[in-house]
């Protein structure tokens, strides 16, 4: 059996979603003599090897974290994971302890008070210029527990502190909820005309709604977004930069059936219909958001609104989200609508389930597939300065 001495020093908190802070019961004059005047002078000893419980590591972590809470300097955010908006699972009076579910600390829902940009309240305007306010929120699964695990799919089954979300388990639900239901009072057959050729903000990104249908009671919206958005007239050419790469783009074809064709760095695309995409040889997608084709004795307009670095997102009720014609296996959409005249959309829910076992530790994070705006990450048990470990045989 080995004994490991783990020197106590400041522990960095996690960024974005998961915070690590643990507590244990204390003796009468605790933390003296281990922490005096905010400075630690102690090593924690725990066992490893055959016949030793992995809980030794857990309890060592409990003691270390509690001692750290008496040290000066406070908690810091480490690494790059704290960039942008984040929510830490920690309150001044309620830390995240071993065995706690995340929702025990901050509650189930996260909204614009927590993430004021990504989950900002919005206003959607339909094609009739009617405005409909909406709210966004994230509801975490109440079964995600912070604790110790040893899994063959993570780090050779070494005992680890963090989150383990099993395959098929719910991670979270994202909800876009209209305060007053968004309406379409000009629906023609399956087409929801008042929703087409409009824009909406979802999880901090703006999307064009290129097509909207309700076929046999099944609602489906196709969104178009991407890195660069612009409009070109027929035979017009411009230069764009996407992810450090330069693209010369020329619109070479437009027709009245809402098709466009482009020449990109000498490569001709397929004819792309409104709401569709084509994949360039370097893997970049180009997508058509709208087509304007008007000819007459006085006026002639042939132009195309497009995205370079495009994402075409199909949101069909009860189906897996589809991005650039590929199903996202662990992300499913549900529409709450009211059929009739007018047709109403009440809310949309995206359900994220684990496609495989997921792990959130200091060395592993997870990101909501497809939309990419939500990430769960942990700073883990890191230190403000290098920690020295002494192994005794």
Secondary structure, DSSP 8 states (H G I E B T S, - for coil): -EEEEEE---B-B--TT----------TTTTTTTEETTEE--EEEEEESTT--THHHHHHHHHHHHHHTTSTT---B-SSTTSSS---S-BTTB---TT-BTHHHH-SEE-TTTSTTTT--EEEE-TT--EEEEEEEEEE-TT-BEEEE-BTTBGGG--EEEEEE-TT-EEEEEEEEEEEEEEES--BTTB-TTTTTEEEEETTEEEEEEEEEEETTEEEEEEEEEEEEEEEETT-EEEEEETTEEEEEEEEEE-TTSEEEEEETTEE---EETT-EEE-TTS-EEEEEEEEEE--SS--EEEEEEEEEEEEEEEETTSEEEETTEEEEEEEEEEEEE-SSSEEEEEEEEEEE-SS-EEEBTTB-EE-TTT---EE----S-BSS---EEEE-
